[in-house]
Amino acid sequence: MKRAKIKSIPYEEFKDNETYEKLVEELNAGGANVIVRKLDDLIDWGRSNSLWPLTFATSCCGIEFMAVCAARYDIARFGFEVTRNSPRQADVILVCGTITTKMAPVLRRLYDQMADPKYVVAIGGCSVSGGPFTKSYHVLNGVDKIIPVDVYVPGCPPRPESFLYGMMQLQRIVKVENFFGTTNRKEKDPFKAEAERKGEEIYKEEELA
Amino acid sequence: MSEELKPQAAAPQAAAKPAAPRAAAAKPAAPAKPAVNELKPTVVEPAALRAELVRLHDKEGMDFLLNLTGEDWMDEGLGVVYQLENTADGKQACVKCVCPDRENPMLPSVCDLWDIAHTYEREVYDFYGIVFTNHPDMRRLFMREDWVGYPFRKDDKTEEENPLRMTNEPLSDFTTEYSLHEDGTVEKVEHRVWDKDDYVVNIGPQHPSTHGVLHFRVALEGERIRKIDPHLGYIHRGVEKISEQMTYPQTLALTDRLDYLGAMQNRHALCMCIEQAMGVEVSDRVQVIRTIMDELQRIDSHILFFSCLCQDLGATTAFLYGFRDREKILDIFEETCGGRLILNYNTIGGVMADIHPNFVKRVKEFIPYMRKNIQEYHDIFTGNVIFQNRSKGVGVLTKEQVISFGCTGGTGRASGWHNDLRKLRPYAAYDRVQFNEVVRTEGDSFARYMIRLDEILESLNIIEQLIDNIPEGNFQEKMKPIIKLPVGTFYSEVEGSRGRFGVFIESKGDKSPYRLHYRSTGLPLVAVMDTVCRGNMLADLITIGGTVDYVVPDVDR
C-alpha cells in the first residue's frame, strides 16, 4: 500500500489512519500502472505542497484562520499561504464559520465555481455540524449537506495547531490521488456499487438498450 | 428550589408596589430594593405613540434612539419597546407600545426623527411582522425575501414552512411603503429601490474586504457612489430566538460568538444584566479582573482593526506586525481562560476560574512592549502618504449624523460625540481609574483610525493602574443551581470594543428569558454606510468600511 509521507508528522502519529487506508484502497481499487504512478507522485507532490485556499470566512473561525496565516503559525511553511479571493483560482475552500440557510446557495455556488480538482475543509463546530446553533431556524447543520467535505476540523474555534493538522490530513489525501488514467474523485453510482458488492442483479443500461 | 427563590423573585416588585411588603419581610437577606437595571417603560397606546415620541424628541431632547426591541406578548399582542437617551444630559426614557391586533399589526414609523429607526423598524418587521406606517422602505432586513412567516413570533412554525432553499436568492428592485392617510386608511405604495438608469454593482457576500459576509448593492455615477443598499442576514444565526429556549447560564455561551472581538465585554454585559436583575453583588476582585480582561480585549480588537485595515489597503507587513502583538494578548487569555478567541470566562456571579499565577507578570511585561510597538505602527503605516490621502477628509460624518444613527464607540467619538460609557456611567472598576476619553472632531476615516490607536494607549493606562492592586476575594459567588430572574424588564450595557453593547431581558420569572435582545454595536455602523459613502469613490468604500469597524456576526446576530 502506498502511504503518503508528510515531513512534519510521522505516519504513525496521525490519529485516524484506518479511514485513510480505506480511502487509499478505494482509490487504488483498479490497480495502478508503475510508470503512471511515478508521474502521479510527482504531480501530487507539487499539488499537495501548494494548495491555495479561498479566503472564505463567515465568522469567528475566520479570525483564527487569519492568525494561522500570520507570523507565529505561518501557514506558508506548508505552501498554503497564497490565499485567493476568487474561487476560480483556489484549490481548497476552508469553510470557516457558521453557514446559514441564506448563505447556503452562495457557498454552493462558490464551490461550483472552483476548478477541479477541488477540496473542502470544514473548519469549526458550526460547519461540521451546526455547532452551538444547531437548534436555530436559520443555520445549516453541517456543510456536508450541500457540498462534499474532505476533512473535518472540530473546535470552536479550532486551535491553529488543529488547522494545520487538518491541512496535513488534506495533504495526505492529495498525495495518493491518481491524476493520469483515471478521473479524479469520480464516485461510482452508490446504488450500482452496492449491488455489485453484494452480487445482486440489477438492470443495466446496456442490457436495456 | 422554586420555593426558596420566590421571596427573592418577588422582592423587586414588592419595593415597587407598597401593597406587598410581606414578601420582602419573609426573607430579609433578599434585596429589598428594585434591581438597578430595571426598565420602567411608559405604556402608550398605538394611536398616541407617534405624538409621545415626537414630544420626547422635540421637547425633551431625546436625540439618541438607543435601542428598539420588538416583542411578542402572546394574547396581549405584539409590540415594541423604545429606549431613548438625551446625549446632552444623559437622561433616559423608555416607551412601550402594544398592538393588540395580531393579524395586521401596525404602528407609526419614527424614521424621520431618528435615522437609525429606519433600520431598527425593518428588523422588527422582519422578526415580528409589525408594519410601520409611512416607513419608506418596508422590506425584510435579515431573512430571504421568500421566507414564510415571522420567526420571532411565539406561535411561528418556521421549520415546516421554510425548508433549505438552494435556489438563488430573489432580490427585488422594489420596496413597499404603507402610507397612512388622515382618515385612517392604509394604502400600499410601491417604490423603486434603484432608479431606472442606475448602474448597480454588487459587493459581497463573498468579498475579502467586507469583513464578513455582507452584501452591498452600490449605485455608481462614474466612479462615485450614489447610493448603497446594505443587504444583511448572511450570518443571521437567530441567537436571540434560540436563547429563549435556553437557561440563563446556557445563553452565556452564545454571547462570545456575536462580536468575537468583544467576547469578554459581551459576556460581561449579559452577566452584569442577570446579576443586577437578581440583586447579586460580585466581589471587588471580580470587578477588577473583568475590567482588566475587557481592556485587554479592547486592545486585541483594536490591533485586529489595525491589521485588517492595513491588509485591505495592501500593507501586508503591517498586518503581520499587528498579529505578532495580538498573539501576546491571546497568550495571556489562553493561560487564564483556556481559549484564544472564544473565551467563556465570565459567569453569572463571577468568573470561570481565578487568574493564572503568571497573569500579573505577563500583563506587566506586555504594557511597555505594546507602548513601544504602537510607535512602530505609526512609523510603518500612519505616516504613509497613500494612506493619508485615502483617509483624510474621506467619509466624513458629522456629530448630528452619528447621534441620529446611534453610532457609538470609536466611530461616534471620531465625530466629537462623547459617548464613552466608561465615563458616562462607570461600571465594574472604571470609577476607580484615571483615563482620558479619546475624542476627535474631524469625523473622517483618519480620525476613526487614530481614535483606535490612541485608545490602545488609554487601555494600557487603565490596566497599569489596576494590575498591581487586584483585591483579594472570591472569584465566584455562590449561586443557586437554577437561576431565575424576577419578573420585569432589565437592561444593562457595557462599552464594547466598537461601541455600546446592551442586553435587554424581559423575564416572566422563569429559568429562561422570555425575550433576550442584544443592542448590536455593529448594526448602526452598517446602517450609516449609505450616508458616509455617498459621493466618495468606490475604492474608498473599503477604507471607510474598515475604519467604521463593524463585525458582521454582531450585526446579524
Chai-1 contact restraints between the chains, C-beta under 6 A:
chainA,res_idxA,chainB,res_idxB,connection_type,confidence,min_distance_angstrom,max_distance_angstrom,comment,restraint_id
A,T55,B,P208,contact,1.0,0.0,6.0,A-B,restraint_1
A,T58,B,V213,contact,1.0,0.0,6.0,A-B,restraint_2
A,T58,B,I235,contact,1.0,0.0,6.0,A-B,restraint_3
A,S59,B,I235,contact,1.0,0.0,6.0,A-B,restraint_4
A,S59,B,P553,contact,1.0,0.0,6.0,A-B,restraint_5
A,C60,B,R257,contact,1.0,0.0,6.0,A-B,restraint_6
A,C60,B,Y260,contact,1.0,0.0,6.0,A-B,restraint_7
A,C60,B,L341,contact,1.0,0.0,6.0,A-B,restraint_8
A,I63,B,L341,contact,1.0,0.0,6.0,A-B,restraint_9
A,E64,B,L341,contact,1.0,0.0,6.0,A-B,restraint_10
A,A70,B,L320,contact,1.0,0.0,6.0,A-B,restraint_11
A,A70,B,F323,contact,1.0,0.0,6.0,A-B,restraint_12
A,A71,B,L320,contact,1.0,0.0,6.0,A-B,restraint_13
A,A71,B,R324,contact,1.0,0.0,6.0,A-B,restraint_14
A,R72,B,E327,contact,1.0,0.0,6.0,A-B,restraint_15
A,N85,B,P208,contact,1.0,0.0,6.0,A-B,restraint_16
A,T98,B,R237,contact,1.0,0.0,6.0,A-B,restraint_17
A,T100,B,H236,contact,1.0,0.0,6.0,A-B,restraint_18
A,T101,B,L164,contact,1.0,0.0,6.0,A-B,restraint_19
A,K102,B,R144,contact,1.0,0.0,6.0,A-B,restraint_20
A,K102,B,G233,contact,1.0,0.0,6.0,A-B,restraint_21
A,K102,B,Y234,contact,1.0,0.0,6.0,A-B,restraint_22
A,M103,B,Y234,contact,1.0,0.0,6.0,A-B,restraint_23
A,P105,B,M166,contact,1.0,0.0,6.0,A-B,restraint_24
A,P105,B,N168,contact,1.0,0.0,6.0,A-B,restraint_25
A,V106,B,P205,contact,1.0,0.0,6.0,A-B,restraint_26
A,L110,B,Q206,contact,1.0,0.0,6.0,A-B,restraint_27
A,P132,B,A253,contact,1.0,0.0,6.0,A-B,restraint_28
A,F133,B,R237,contact,1.0,0.0,6.0,A-B,restraint_29
A,K135,B,I242,contact,1.0,0.0,6.0,A-B,restraint_30
A,S136,B,R237,contact,1.0,0.0,6.0,A-B,restraint_31
A,S136,B,G238,contact,1.0,0.0,6.0,A-B,restraint_32
A,S136,B,I242,contact,1.0,0.0,6.0,A-B,restraint_33
A,Y137,B,P151,contact,1.0,0.0,6.0,A-B,restraint_34
A,Y137,B,T158,contact,1.0,0.0,6.0,A-B,restraint_35
A,Y137,B,G238,contact,1.0,0.0,6.0,A-B,restraint_36
A,H138,B,H236,contact,1.0,0.0,6.0,A-B,restraint_37
A,H138,B,G238,contact,1.0,0.0,6.0,A-B,restraint_38
A,V139,B,R237,contact,1.0,0.0,6.0,A-B,restraint_39
A,C156,B,I342,contact,1.0,0.0,6.0,A-B,restraint_40
A,P157,B,L341,contact,1.0,0.0,6.0,A-B,restraint_41
